[in-house]
């Protein structure tokens, strides 16, 4: 895999972990979450990239939380990366976002709904940062080869592809695990998003629901079939999170989950030898 500055434990054989709160709500939440994730990462030798969206542009309702201010959130994200010496990832939604966020984050994430937006993909690629492209809920694994190619043709081959489920009716998502090896055929690392894959969109309240009790089930299956990394959103108090609380993993449960995934990963490595 390509190198990422400050990414530790790349020789451990473990999966990559992209994890953190849905959004940068405050410095306190960001630092509390990062501190625990770093502790777990160090204990189990898991390569960690800290996640936090500096703004939320795709909301169901106009009165939904969108952020604490772009620059303020990005500065907190960069401070987390500096203080804990870890790389960071954040979502972008426009070409302007790409150039701005690249000054603060190590990985630029393309939201699933925007995975076909050529100008956005190219703008992200031209920053030289790693580009994590989330697969649209409406796309097959095969289709992601074309999204990756748009980034690659700029000369940037530092690409992650992330599976986050496909629309199943109007109010549910389902993970087709065939997409993981299909996307791996591109030669780029493939990440499984174990929290957004359990979203329940289009609720009558205008607030997206979730099915967090299935997070470990989804994650175990992904590790078992050889996914390269795991993406998850976690928060000290999901019930009071300002965004996506319904499908985030409580931070206190992160170690239990990740330690189990490491054990499965080790068994898969043994079987493959």
C-alpha positions as a Markdown table, in Angstrom:
| # | Residue | x | y | z |
|---|---|---|---|---|
| 1 | Unk | 0.0 | 0.0 | 0.0 |
| 2 | Unk | 1.1 | 3.6 | -0.6 |
| 3 | Unk | 2.6 | 5.5 | 2.4 |
| 4 | Unk | 0.7 | 8.0 | 4.5 |
| 5 | Unk | 2.6 | 10.3 | 6.8 |
| 6 | Unk | 2.2 | 9.5 | 10.5 |
| 7 | Unk | 0.3 | 6.2 | 9.8 |
| 8 | Unk | 1.7 | 3.7 | 12.3 |
| 9 | Unk | 1.7 | -0.1 | 12.5 |
| 10 | Unk | 1.6 | -0.6 | 8.8 |
| 11 | Unk | 3.8 | -3.7 | 9.3 |
| 12 | Unk | 1.4 | -5.3 | 11.8 |
| 13 | Unk | -0.8 | -7.2 | 9.3 |
| 14 | Unk | -3.9 | -5.5 | 10.7 |
| 15 | Unk | -6.6 | -3.7 | 8.9 |
| 16 | Unk | -6.5 | 0.1 | 8.5 |
| 17 | Unk | -9.0 | 1.9 | 10.8 |
| 18 | Unk | -10.7 | 5.1 | 9.8 |
| 19 | Unk | -12.6 | 6.2 | 12.9 |
| 20 | Unk | -13.9 | 9.2 | 14.8 |
| 21 | Unk | -17.1 | 11.1 | 15.3 |
| 22 | Unk | -19.4 | 11.9 | 12.4 |
| 23 | Unk | -18.7 | 15.6 | 12.7 |
| 24 | Unk | -16.3 | 17.9 | 14.5 |
| 25 | Unk | -18.7 | 19.1 | 17.2 |
| 26 | Unk | -16.2 | 20.6 | 19.6 |
| 27 | Unk | -12.5 | 20.3 | 20.5 |
| 28 | Unk | -13.5 | 18.3 | 23.7 |
| 29 | Unk | -15.4 | 15.6 | 21.8 |
| 30 | Unk | -12.7 | 15.3 | 19.1 |
| 31 | Unk | -9.9 | 15.0 | 21.6 |
| 32 | Unk | -11.8 | 12.5 | 23.9 |
| 33 | Unk | -12.6 | 10.3 | 21.0 |
| 34 | Unk | -9.1 | 10.5 | 19.5 |
| 35 | Unk | -7.4 | 9.8 | 22.8 |
| 36 | Unk | -9.4 | 6.5 | 23.2 |
| 37 | Unk | -8.9 | 5.5 | 19.6 |
| 38 | Unk | -5.2 | 6.1 | 19.8 |
| 39 | Unk | -5.0 | 4.1 | 23.0 |
| 40 | Unk | -6.7 | 1.1 | 21.3 |
| 41 | Unk | -4.6 | 1.5 | 18.2 |
| 42 | Unk | -1.4 | 1.4 | 20.2 |
| 43 | Unk | -2.5 | -1.6 | 22.2 |
| 44 | Unk | -3.5 | -3.7 | 19.2 |
| 45 | Unk | -1.2 | -2.2 | 16.6 |
| 46 | Unk | -4.0 | -1.0 | 14.3 |
| 47 | Unk | -3.1 | 1.7 | 11.7 |
| 48 | Unk | -5.4 | 4.6 | 12.6 |
| 49 | Unk | -6.6 | 7.5 | 10.6 |
| 50 | Unk | -8.8 | 9.9 | 12.7 |
| 51 | Unk | -12.1 | 10.9 | 11.1 |
| 52 | Unk | -14.2 | 14.0 | 11.6 |
| 53 | Unk | -16.3 | 15.9 | 9.0 |
| 54 | Unk | -15.6 | 19.7 | 9.2 |
| 55 | Unk | -19.1 | 20.3 | 7.8 |
| 56 | Unk | -22.2 | 18.3 | 6.9 |
| 57 | Unk | -23.6 | 19.4 | 3.6 |
| 58 | Unk | -25.9 | 16.5 | 2.9 |
| 59 | Unk | -28.7 | 16.8 | 5.5 |
| 60 | Unk | -32.4 | 15.8 | 5.2 |
| 61 | Unk | -33.7 | 18.9 | 6.9 |
| 62 | Unk | -32.8 | 22.5 | 6.7 |
| 63 | Unk | -32.6 | 22.8 | 10.5 |
| 64 | Unk | -30.1 | 19.9 | 10.8 |
| 65 | Unk | -26.7 | 20.5 | 12.3 |
| 66 | Unk | -24.1 | 21.3 | 9.6 |
| 67 | Unk | -21.1 | 22.3 | 11.6 |
| 68 | Unk | -19.4 | 24.7 | 14.0 |
| 69 | Unk | -17.7 | 26.7 | 11.2 |
| 70 | Unk | -15.4 | 25.4 | 8.5 |
| 71 | Unk | -12.2 | 26.9 | 9.6 |
| 72 | Unk | -12.8 | 26.3 | 13.3 |
| 73 | Unk | -13.5 | 22.6 | 12.7 |
| 74 | Unk | -10.6 | 22.1 | 10.3 |
| 75 | Unk | -8.2 | 23.7 | 12.9 |
| 76 | Unk | -9.5 | 21.3 | 15.5 |
| 77 | Unk | -9.0 | 18.4 | 13.1 |
| 78 | Unk | -5.4 | 19.5 | 12.4 |
| 79 | Unk | -4.7 | 19.9 | 16.1 |
| 80 | Unk | -5.9 | 16.3 | 16.8 |
| 81 | Unk | -3.5 | 15.1 | 14.1 |
| 82 | Unk | -0.6 | 17.1 | 15.4 |
| 83 | Unk | -1.2 | 16.3 | 19.1 |
| 84 | Unk | -1.6 | 12.6 | 18.6 |
| 85 | Unk | 0.7 | 12.3 | 15.6 |
| 86 | Unk | -1.9 | 10.5 | 13.5 |
| 87 | Unk | -3.2 | 11.2 | 10.0 |
| 88 | Unk | -6.8 | 12.6 | 9.6 |
| 89 | Unk | -9.6 | 12.3 | 7.1 |
| 90 | Unk | -12.5 | 14.7 | 6.4 |
| 91 | Unk | -15.4 | 14.9 | 3.9 |
| 92 | Unk | -15.4 | 17.4 | 1.1 |
| 93 | Unk | -18.3 | 18.5 | -1.1 |
| 94 | Unk | -17.0 | 21.1 | -3.5 |
| 95 | Unk | -13.8 | 21.9 | -5.4 |
| 96 | Unk | -13.2 | 24.8 | -3.0 |
| 97 | Unk | -13.5 | 22.3 | -0.1 |
| 98 | Unk | -10.8 | 20.2 | -1.7 |
| 99 | Unk | -8.2 | 23.0 | -1.7 |
| 100 | Unk | -9.1 | 24.3 | 1.7 |
| 101 | Unk | -9.3 | 21.0 | 3.5 |
| 102 | Unk | -6.1 | 19.7 | 2.0 |
| 103 | Unk | -4.2 | 22.2 | 4.1 |
| 104 | Unk | -5.6 | 20.6 | 7.3 |
| 105 | Unk | -6.3 | 16.9 | 6.6 |
| 106 | Unk | -4.2 | 14.0 | 5.2 |
| 107 | Unk | -7.1 | 12.2 | 3.5 |
| 108 | Unk | -10.0 | 13.8 | 1.5 |
| 109 | Unk | -13.2 | 11.8 | 1.5 |
| 110 | Unk | -15.7 | 11.9 | -1.3 |
| 111 | Unk | -19.2 | 11.3 | 0.1 |
| 112 | Unk | -21.2 | 8.4 | -1.5 |
| 113 | Unk | -23.8 | 10.7 | -3.1 |
| 114 | Unk | -20.9 | 12.5 | -4.9 |
| 115 | Unk | -18.9 | 9.6 | -6.0 |
| 116 | Unk | -19.6 | 10.3 | -9.7 |
| 117 | Unk | -18.8 | 14.0 | -9.6 |
| 118 | Unk | -15.9 | 14.3 | -11.9 |
| 119 | Unk | -14.8 | 17.8 | -11.1 |
| 120 | Unk | -14.8 | 17.0 | -7.3 |
| 121 | Unk | -12.8 | 13.8 | -7.8 |
| 122 | Unk | -10.2 | 15.6 | -10.0 |
| 123 | Unk | -10.0 | 18.5 | -7.6 |
| 124 | Unk | -9.3 | 16.2 | -4.7 |
| 125 | Unk | -6.8 | 14.2 | -6.7 |
| 126 | Unk | -4.8 | 17.3 | -7.6 |
| 127 | Unk | -4.2 | 18.2 | -4.0 |
| 128 | Unk | -1.9 | 15.2 | -3.8 |
| 129 | Unk | -3.7 | 14.0 | -0.7 |
| 130 | Unk | -5.1 | 10.5 | -0.3 |
| 131 | Unk | -8.6 | 10.3 | -1.8 |
| 132 | Unk | -11.1 | 8.0 | -0.2 |
| 133 | Unk | -14.1 | 7.5 | -2.5 |
| 134 | Unk | -17.2 | 6.2 | -0.9 |
| 135 | Unk | -19.3 | 4.0 | -3.2 |
| 136 | Unk | -22.6 | 5.5 | -4.0 |
| 137 | Unk | -25.7 | 3.6 | -2.6 |
| 138 | Unk | -26.8 | 3.3 | -6.2 |
| 139 | Unk | -23.6 | 1.9 | -7.6 |
| 140 | Unk | -22.1 | -1.6 | -8.1 |
| 141 | Unk | -18.6 | -2.5 | -7.1 |
| 142 | Unk | -17.6 | -2.6 | -10.7 |
| 143 | Unk | -18.6 | 1.0 | -11.3 |
| 144 | Unk | -16.1 | 2.2 | -8.8 |
| 145 | Unk | -13.3 | 1.4 | -11.1 |
| 146 | Unk | -14.3 | 4.4 | -13.2 |
| 147 | Unk | -14.4 | 6.7 | -10.1 |
| 148 | Unk | -10.9 | 5.5 | -9.2 |
| 149 | Unk | -9.7 | 6.0 | -12.8 |
| 150 | Unk | -10.7 | 9.7 | -12.7 |
| 151 | Unk | -8.4 | 10.2 | -9.7 |
| 152 | Unk | -5.6 | 8.0 | -11.1 |
| 153 | Unk | -5.5 | 9.9 | -14.5 |
| 154 | Unk | -4.5 | 13.0 | -12.7 |
| 155 | Unk | -1.3 | 11.2 | -11.6 |
| 156 | Unk | -2.6 | 10.5 | -8.0 |
| 157 | Unk | -2.8 | 6.8 | -7.3 |
| 158 | Unk | -3.2 | 7.2 | -3.5 |
| 159 | Unk | -6.8 | 6.0 | -3.5 |
| 160 | Unk | -9.1 | 4.2 | -1.0 |
| 161 | Unk | -12.5 | 2.8 | -2.2 |
| 162 | Unk | -15.1 | 2.4 | 0.5 |
| 163 | Unk | -18.2 | 0.2 | 0.6 |
| 164 | Unk | -21.1 | 1.6 | 2.5 |
| 165 | Unk | -24.1 | -0.4 | 1.4 |
| 166 | Unk | -26.7 | -0.2 | -1.3 |
| 167 | Unk | -30.2 | 1.2 | -1.2 |
| 168 | Unk | -32.7 | -1.5 | -0.3 |
| 169 | Unk | -36.1 | -0.1 | -0.8 |
| 170 | Unk | -36.6 | 3.5 | 0.5 |
| 171 | Unk | -35.6 | 3.1 | 4.1 |
| 172 | Unk | -32.8 | 0.6 | 4.4 |
| 173 | Unk | -29.3 | -0.4 | 3.1 |
| 174 | Unk | -27.8 | -3.8 | 2.5 |
| 175 | Unk | -24.1 | -4.8 | 2.1 |
| 176 | Unk | -23.4 | -6.9 | -0.9 |
| 177 | Unk | -20.1 | -8.5 | 0.1 |
| 178 | Unk | -19.3 | -9.4 | -3.5 |
| 179 | Unk | -18.4 | -5.7 | -3.9 |
| 180 | Unk | -15.4 | -6.0 | -1.7 |
| 181 | Unk | -13.3 | -8.4 | -3.8 |
| 182 | Unk | -14.7 | -6.8 | -7.0 |
| 183 | Unk | -13.3 | -3.4 | -5.9 |
| 184 | Unk | -10.1 | -4.9 | -4.7 |
| 185 | Unk | -9.5 | -6.0 | -8.3 |
| 186 | Unk | -8.7 | -2.3 | -9.0 |
| 187 | Unk | -5.5 | -2.7 | -7.0 |
| 188 | Unk | -6.6 | -0.1 | -4.4 |
| 189 | Unk | -7.2 | -0.7 | -0.7 |
| 190 | Unk | -10.9 | -1.3 | 0.0 |
| 191 | Unk | -12.5 | -0.1 | 3.2 |
| 192 | Unk | -15.8 | -1.3 | 4.7 |
| 193 | Unk | -17.9 | 1.4 | 6.4 |
| 194 | Unk | -19.6 | -0.6 | 9.2 |
| 195 | Unk | -21.7 | 2.3 | 10.6 |
| 196 | Unk | -23.2 | 4.1 | 7.5 |
| 197 | Unk | -23.9 | 0.6 | 6.0 |
| 198 | Unk | -26.5 | 0.3 | 8.8 |
| 199 | Unk | -28.2 | 3.6 | 8.2 |
| 200 | Unk | -32.0 | 3.7 | 7.7 |
| 201 | Unk | -32.6 | 6.8 | 5.5 |
| 202 | Unk | -35.8 | 8.6 | 4.5 |
| 203 | Unk | -37.4 | 8.4 | 7.9 |
| 204 | Unk | -40.7 | 10.4 | 8.2 |
| 205 | Unk | -39.1 | 12.5 | 10.9 |
| 206 | Unk | -36.4 | 13.7 | 8.5 |
| 207 | Unk | -33.7 | 12.3 | 10.7 |
| 208 | Unk | -31.8 | 9.3 | 9.4 |
| 209 | Unk | -32.1 | 6.2 | 11.6 |
| 210 | Unk | -29.7 | 3.3 | 12.1 |
| 211 | Unk | -29.2 | -0.2 | 13.3 |
| 212 | Unk | -26.1 | 0.0 | 15.5 |
| 213 | Unk | -26.6 | -3.4 | 17.2 |
| 214 | Unk | -25.6 | -5.0 | 13.9 |
| 215 | Unk | -22.2 | -3.1 | 13.7 |
| 216 | Unk | -20.1 | -6.1 | 14.9 |
| 217 | Unk | -22.0 | -8.5 | 12.6 |
| 218 | Unk | -21.2 | -6.3 | 9.6 |
| 219 | Unk | -17.6 | -5.8 | 10.7 |
| 220 | Unk | -16.8 | -9.4 | 11.4 |
| 221 | Unk | -18.1 | -10.5 | 8.0 |
| 222 | Unk | -15.9 | -7.8 | 6.3 |
| 223 | Unk | -12.8 | -8.9 | 8.1 |
| 224 | Unk | -13.6 | -12.5 | 7.3 |
| 225 | Unk | -13.7 | -11.9 | 3.5 |
| 226 | Unk | -10.4 | -9.9 | 3.6 |
| 227 | Unk | -11.3 | -6.2 | 3.5 |
| 228 | Unk | -8.3 | -4.0 | 3.8 |
| 229 | Unk | -9.8 | -1.5 | 6.3 |
| 230 | Unk | -12.7 | -0.6 | 8.5 |
| 231 | Unk | -14.4 | 2.8 | 8.6 |
| 232 | Unk | -16.6 | 3.6 | 11.6 |
| 233 | Unk | -18.1 | 6.5 | 13.4 |
| 234 | Unk | -17.9 | 6.5 | 17.1 |
| 235 | Unk | -18.8 | 9.0 | 19.8 |
| 236 | Unk | -18.7 | 9.2 | 23.6 |
| 237 | Unk | -22.4 | 9.8 | 23.8 |
| 238 | Unk | -24.2 | 9.0 | 20.5 |
| 239 | Unk | -27.6 | 9.8 | 21.9 |
| 240 | Unk | -26.6 | 13.4 | 22.2 |
| 241 | Unk | -24.4 | 13.6 | 19.1 |
| 242 | Unk | -25.2 | 16.4 | 16.7 |
| 243 | Unk | -25.1 | 14.3 | 13.6 |
| 244 | Unk | -25.7 | 10.6 | 12.8 |
| 245 | Unk | -26.1 | 9.6 | 16.4 |
| 246 | Unk | -28.5 | 6.8 | 15.5 |
| 247 | Unk | -25.9 | 4.7 | 13.8 |
| 248 | Unk | -22.6 | 5.5 | 15.6 |
| 249 | Unk | -20.9 | 3.1 | 17.9 |
| 250 | Unk | -20.6 | 4.2 | 21.6 |
| 251 | Unk | -16.9 | 4.9 | 22.2 |
| 252 | Unk | -16.9 | 2.7 | 25.3 |
| 253 | Unk | -17.6 | -0.3 | 23.0 |
| 254 | Unk | -14.8 | 0.4 | 20.5 |
| 255 | Unk | -12.1 | -1.7 | 22.2 |
| 256 | Unk | -14.4 | -4.8 | 22.5 |
| 257 | Unk | -15.2 | -4.6 | 18.8 |
| 258 | Unk | -11.7 | -3.9 | 17.5 |
| 259 | Unk | -10.0 | -6.5 | 19.7 |
| 260 | Unk | -12.4 | -9.1 | 18.2 |
| 261 | Unk | -11.7 | -7.9 | 14.7 |
| 262 | Unk | -8.0 | -8.2 | 15.3 |
| 263 | Unk | -8.4 | -11.8 | 16.4 |
| 264 | Unk | -10.4 | -12.7 | 13.3 |
| 265 | Unk | -7.8 | -10.9 | 11.1 |
| 266 | Unk | -5.0 | -13.0 | 12.7 |
| 267 | Unk | -6.9 | -16.2 | 12.1 |
| 268 | Unk | -7.5 | -15.2 | 8.4 |
| 269 | Unk | -3.8 | -14.5 | 8.0 |
| 270 | Unk | -3.0 | -18.0 | 9.4 |
| 271 | Unk | -5.5 | -19.7 | 7.1 |
| 272 | Unk | -4.0 | -17.9 | 4.1 |
| 273 | Unk | -0.5 | -19.1 | 4.8 |
